[in-house]
């Protein structure tokens, strides 16, 4: 007839069985993508906490070493000088929801470059040596790498919460 649909080799019965499955698959894919979002939030929270910690450690160094030596040591010894349970617990306890400081320390090791000689580390290291503000470090570590979509607002910063005065 005039309104007939061209045959694609699929019976209407088979098409009727496939359509719900295809729709279910689309829904499952969409749900699967959304289900992974908290992981990114975990990564972003850790990244911004690490950016704050790196700048805080650089500013509080009293070793007498040059800024360049201090920054390179933070990178080379990141597992003992930056990415530790003890140092990240301050942030973990203040985040909403709270995070596990041990998991943050593990993520930290993925965020902080493990060698100051890597090209990928040079932007962060140069910014730290030049004493650039934390917002620049956050941009390099977290935003430019897509670990975060946006930086925290002043109100969202965990170090501004609870008993922060005594710990800063």
N, C-alpha and C positions, 0 to 999 in steps of 0.2 A: 504494500500500500504506500500511499504518499508519506505517511508518518512513520514508516518502518525504520528501525534502528539497524545499522549495519552489524552483521554478526562478527564477533571477534574470536569465535571459537570457544567461548565460555558460555555454558548453559546458564539460564537464569537461576536455576536451582543452586549451581555452584557459586555464582556471583552472590546470591543471597546468603550463602554460608561464609564466603570470604569477607564480605563487607564488614560484618561485626568484628571479625578478627583483625582486620586492617585498622579499624577504628580503635580497637583495644590496644593494638601495638602502638599506634600514635599516642594514645593516652599514656601508656606505660613509658614511652620514651620521654614524653613531656614531664611526667612525674619523676622519672629517674634523674633528669637534669635538675629539677627543683630540689630533689632529695640531697643532692651533693652540695647545695649552697651553704649549709652550715660549715662545711669543711673550709670553704673559702673564707668565711667569717673568722674561723679559727686562725687561718693563715694570716689574714689581714690584721687581726688583733695582735698576734705575735709579732708581725713585722713592724707595726707602728710602735709597739712596746720596745722592741729591739733598737729601733732608730732613736728613741728617747734615751734608752740605756747607754748606747754608744756615745752620744753627745755628753750625757751626764758623766760617764767614765772619763772621757777626754778632758772635760772641764775640771774634774775633781782630782786629776793626777798631780801628785806632789813629788814625783820621783826626781825631778830636775832634768829629765830627758827632754829632747826637743819634741815638739808636737808631732813631727814626722815619725820619730822613734816610738812614741806612745801609740799612735794610730796603727803603725805596722805591727807592734806587739799585740794590740787588741785583736787584730786579724789573725796573726800567726798562732796566738794562744787563745783563740775564741772559745775553745771547749772549757777552759779554766777561768778565763777573765771576763767572758760575756755570757755565754750560753750555759749557765748553771741554774739548777733548781733554786738555789738560795737567792740569786739575783733576780730571777724572773718571778719568784713567789710574790714579791711586792705588787707586780702587775696582775698576776693570776688572781689574787684575792680581791682586787678592785674592779675587775672586769665583770660585766653583766651579760650573760651568766658567767659565773666564775669559771676559770680554766684550770687545768692541771699543769702545774709548773714544770713537771717532768716532760710532758708532751710539748710544752712551749720550748723547753731547752732543746729538744730534738728538732723541732721546726727551726729554731734559731740557727742550728748548725747548717741548715739548708739555705738560710737567708744571708748570713754573714759569709763572705767569700773566705776560702781557707788558705789563700795565698795572696799577699799583696802584689805579687808579680803577674797575676792574671789580668788580662786586658779588661775583662768584665768587672774587675774590682777597682780599676783605676779611677773611675768617676767618683765612686763613694770615698775612696781613700783621699783623693785630691780635694774633695769638698770638705772632708774632716780636717785635713791638714790646713786648709785655708780658713778654718774655723767658721764655715758656712752655718747658717741657722738650721735647726732641726728640721724645719719644713723642707729644706733642700735635700737633706739626708733621707727623709721620708719619701720624697718624690723619686729619688734615685733607687732606693731599696724596694719600695712598695708600690708606687704608682706606675713608674716606667716599666716595671716587670709584670704588671697586671696582678700582683698579689692583692692589691686593693683597688676598688673603683674610685674611692675618694678618701681624703685624709679626714681624721676626726675633727669635729668642731671643738672649740675650747671646752664646752660643756660635756663632751663625750670622752675627753681625756681621762683615763683611769687614775693618773697620778694626782688629779685635782679632787679626788674623792676621799672620803673617810678620814683616816688619820695621816693624811699626806704631809702635813707640816713637819712632823718629827723625822720623817724618812727622807725628805729632800735635803 
